[in-house]
Amino acid sequence: MECTAQVTSASSTGTGFFVAPGQLITCAHVVAQAFRAGEELTAEVRDARYAARVRTICPWPPALPVQLGDPYPWPDMAWLEIDFHEHPCVQLDSSEPSLAHPAAEGWAYGFTDRFQKSIYRPSSARFVFEGPAEGGDGRRWTLKSGQASPGMSGAPLLNLDSNRVFGMVTRTRDAASDLGAWAVGVNEALRASPGLAELLELNRRFHDSDKAWQNALACIAYETVLRPNIIWVSNGDANSTSMVVGSAIELLTGQWPPNEISVTQVRFASRAGVGLEELDRFMERITAALIILDGESPSASCVELAEAAARCGLPAIILSKMDLDWYTKSLFEQVGADHAYSFEYAIYQGESLVNAIVAYLNRTALYMDRNRRYRNPRPIPMRGR
């Protein structure tokens, strides 16, 4: 929200957003007519108005009195500059939104007169990515399930999976309903436009020196991602390693707010997989599992653990210090192939077990997707070895 600005002229109103200090982008059709007519452009940031200069418009508008195209040709993007640098900048997203079920969602923020005609106020809309549309001039993205009102042209479109700005809203599908909107992928458009490509490097340099966006992502992760419950699996006699693993678990649980992570110890006395019924009952009550196999835990245990998690539709990460033999690995992989089960098996190595597990958790478990939990998992029978 703090990265946006209202862009106005005598003939139009739209939204822009900062990608580098003093540098913002908006839709070409928001500024093209004013630029050709020599009208003054302004960008309003935090209730202060600044004169906006057009660096480039892509593609350049025709000379007046020729009418602007409707829709404006791809990528419909303009680069503006103002003499104000005390603001944050969005971080651009180089990846494309997932269209798998459920499809990724996008959140747009701009300035519209939706509530009161001709009075533009901050407004937001939430969309679902429907897919790309290949046009004759370039690729646009179809958004559904949200209302794009006049004034939102040029609004940044945040991909709620990556929490980075993927696109820019360019056109409504129906201003009077929640039919959706059209958008362009910003990273793709900047790369394809010689006059705009410099902005990608400016955006990268800004975030190399300013960590505000990355710090915000870390805060968001604690609030929105699944917080995995830790399951510590040991054999019947694990006293020699339990203190080490216990230290790792203590360090792991300290990364979340108090009392939001549970730790359960499960002991396997043999390769038979003792206690899976109790484990099933536990897994039915949680939303994600970080499973740590202690020291000499039998490698076959991971298969029973994967099946127990899958029976409950539970995403899981299984960490072990030992690699799997070929047969066990094939059984483990078959669970995923047969049941569309979302899990991962990883080997932690190195002198420090604590550092290895914490590093892996920071890289993977913090960003486990809440949509990976299946509402109606297929039943998986007990293997009974």
Backbone hydrogen bonds, N-H to C=O, Kabsch-Sander energy under -0.5 kcal/mol:
donor,donor_aa,acceptor,acceptor_aa,energy
4,T,1,M,-1.3
5,A,16,G,-2.5
6,Q,44,E,-1.9
7,V,5,A,-0.6
7,V,14,G,-2.1
8,T,6,Q,-0.5
8,T,42,T,-2.3
9,S,12,S,-2.3
14,G,7,V,-2.9
15,T,153,S,-2.8
16,G,5,A,-2.7
17,F,25,I,-1.8
18,F,3,C,-2.8
19,V,23,Q,-2.2
20,A,23,Q,-1.4
23,Q,20,A,-2.6
24,L,22,G,-0.5
24,L,80,L,-2.3
25,I,17,F,-2.2
26,T,78,A,-1.9
27,C,15,T,-0.5
30,V,27,C,-1.0
31,V,27,C,-0.8
31,V,28,A,-0.8
32,A,28,A,-2.3
35,F,31,V,-2.6
36,R,32,A,-2.4
37,A,33,Q,-2.0
38,G,34,A,-0.6
38,G,35,F,-0.7
39,E,34,A,-2.5
42,T,8,T,-2.4
43,A,50,Y,-2.6
44,E,6,Q,-2.8
45,V,43,A,-0.6
45,V,48,A,-2.8
48,A,45,V,-1.5
50,Y,43,A,-1.8
52,A,41,L,-2.6
53,R,81,E,-2.7
55,R,53,R,-0.6
55,R,79,W,-3.1
56,T,79,W,-1.2
58,C,77,M,-3.0
66,V,63,A,-1.7
76,D,73,P,-1.2
77,M,58,C,-2.2
78,A,26,T,-2.7
79,W,56,T,-2.9
80,L,24,L,-3.1
80,L,78,A,-0.6
81,E,53,R,-2.2
82,I,22,G,-2.2
84,F,82,I,-1.3
87,H,85,H,-1.8
90,V,18,F,-2.3
92,L,90,V,-0.6
93,D,165,V,-2.4
94,S,92,L,-0.6
104,A,98,S,-2.9
106,G,127,F,-2.2
107,W,158,L,-2.2
108,A,125,A,-2.9
109,Y,156,P,-1.0
110,G,123,S,-2.8
111,F,151,G,-0.9
112,T,121,R,-2.3
113,D,150,P,-0.9
116,Q,119,I,-0.5
119,I,116,Q,-2.2
120,Y,118,S,-0.7
121,R,112,T,-2.7
121,R,119,I,-0.5
123,S,110,G,-3.0
125,A,108,A,-2.1
127,F,106,G,-3.4
128,V,144,K,-2.4
129,F,104,A,-2.5
130,E,142,T,-2.7
131,G,142,T,-1.1
133,A,140,R,-4.0
135,G,133,A,-0.8
135,G,138,G,-1.9
140,R,133,A,-2.4
141,W,183,A,-3.5
142,T,131,G,-3.1
143,L,181,A,-2.8
144,K,128,V,-2.3
145,S,178,D,-0.5
146,G,178,D,-0.7
148,A,146,G,-0.6
148,A,180,G,-0.6
149,S,147,Q,-0.7
152,M,149,S,-1.9
154,G,169,V,-3.5
155,A,152,M,-2.4
157,L,167,G,-2.8
158,L,107,W,-2.9
158,L,156,P,-0.6
159,N,164,R,-2.7
160,L,105,E,-2.7
160,L,158,L,-0.7
163,N,159,N,-2.8
164,R,159,N,-0.7
165,V,91,Q,-2.4
166,F,157,L,-1.9
166,F,164,R,-0.8
167,G,157,L,-1.6
168,M,184,V,-1.9
169,V,155,A,-2.5
170,T,182,W,-2.5
171,R,182,W,-1.4
173,R,180,G,-2.2
174,D,180,G,-0.7
177,S,174,D,-1.6
180,G,146,G,-0.9
181,A,143,L,-1.0
182,W,171,R,-3.3
183,A,141,W,-1.8
184,V,168,M,-1.9
186,V,166,F,-2.0
186,V,184,V,-0.6
187,N,166,F,-0.6
189,A,185,G,-2.5
190,L,186,V,-2.8
191,R,187,N,-2.0
192,A,188,E,-1.7
193,S,189,A,-0.6
193,S,190,L,-0.8
196,L,193,S,-2.2
197,A,193,S,-1.7
199,L,196,L,-2.2
200,L,197,A,-1.4
201,E,197,A,-0.8
202,L,198,E,-2.0
203,N,199,L,-2.4
204,R,200,L,-2.1
205,R,201,E,-2.5
206,F,202,L,-2.0
207,H,203,N,-1.9
208,D,204,R,-1.4
209,S,205,R,-1.2
209,S,206,F,-0.7
210,D,206,F,-2.2
211,K,209,S,-0.5
215,N,211,K,-2.7
216,A,212,A,-2.1
217,L,213,W,-2.1
218,A,214,Q,-1.8
219,C,215,N,-1.7
220,I,216,A,-2.6
221,A,217,L,-2.4
222,Y,218,A,-1.4
223,E,219,C,-1.1
224,T,220,I,-2.4
225,V,221,A,-1.8
226,L,368,M,-1.2
229,N,288,A,-2.8
230,I,262,S,-2.1
231,I,290,L,-2.4
232,W,230,I,-0.6
232,W,264,T,-2.9
233,V,231,I,-0.7
233,V,292,I,-3.0
234,S,232,W,-0.5
234,S,266,V,-2.4
236,G,268,F,-0.7
241,T,238,A,-1.1
242,S,238,A,-2.0
243,M,239,N,-0.6
245,V,241,T,-2.4
246,G,242,S,-2.9
247,S,243,M,-1.9
248,A,244,V,-1.9
249,I,245,V,-2.7
250,E,246,G,-2.2
251,L,247,S,-2.0
252,L,248,A,-2.4
253,T,249,I,-2.9
254,G,250,E,-1.1
255,Q,252,L,-2.0
256,W,253,T,-1.3
260,E,257,P,-1.3
264,T,230,I,-2.4
266,V,232,W,-2.8
266,V,264,T,-0.5
268,F,234,S,-3.1
269,A,267,R,-0.6
273,G,270,S,-1.3
276,L,273,G,-0.8
279,L,275,G,-1.7
280,D,276,L,-2.7
281,R,277,E,-1.8
282,F,278,E,-1.8
283,M,279,L,-2.8
284,E,280,D,-1.6
285,R,282,F,-1.8
286,I,283,M,-0.9
289,A,315,P,-1.9
290,L,229,N,-2.4
291,I,289,A,-0.6
291,I,317,I,-3.1
292,I,231,I,-2.6
292,I,290,L,-0.5
293,L,291,I,-0.6
293,L,319,L,-3.2
294,D,233,V,-3.7
294,D,292,I,-0.7
297,S,294,D,-2.6
301,S,298,P,-1.8
302,C,299,S,-1.3
303,V,300,A,-1.2
304,E,300,A,-1.2
305,L,301,S,-2.4
306,A,302,C,-2.6
307,E,303,V,-2.4
308,A,304,E,-2.4
309,A,305,L,-2.4
310,A,306,A,-2.4
311,R,307,E,-2.4
312,C,308,A,-0.8
312,C,309,A,-0.7
313,G,310,A,-1.7
314,L,309,A,-2.6
316,A,342,S,-1.3
317,I,289,A,-2.3
318,I,344,E,-3.3
319,L,291,I,-3.4
319,L,317,I,-0.6
320,S,346,A,-2.3
329,K,325,D,-2.7
330,S,326,W,-2.1
331,L,327,Y,-2.0
332,F,328,T,-2.6
333,E,329,K,-2.6
334,Q,330,S,-1.7
335,V,331,L,-1.3
335,V,332,F,-0.5
336,G,332,F,-1.0
337,A,333,E,-2.1
338,D,334,Q,-2.7
339,H,335,V,-1.6
340,A,336,G,-1.1
341,Y,336,G,-0.6
343,F,341,Y,-0.9
344,E,316,A,-1.3
346,A,318,I,-2.5
348,Y,320,S,-2.1
348,Y,346,A,-0.5
353,L,351,E,-0.8
356,A,352,S,-2.0
357,I,353,L,-2.3
358,V,354,V,-2.5
359,A,355,N,-2.5
360,Y,356,A,-1.9
361,L,357,I,-2.6
362,N,358,V,-2.6
363,R,359,A,-1.7
364,T,360,Y,-2.1
365,A,360,Y,-0.6
366,L,361,L,-1.9
367,Y,364,T,-1.3
368,M,365,A,-1.6
372,R,369,D,-2.1
373,R,370,R,-1.1
374,Y,313,G,-0.8
374,Y,372,R,-0.6
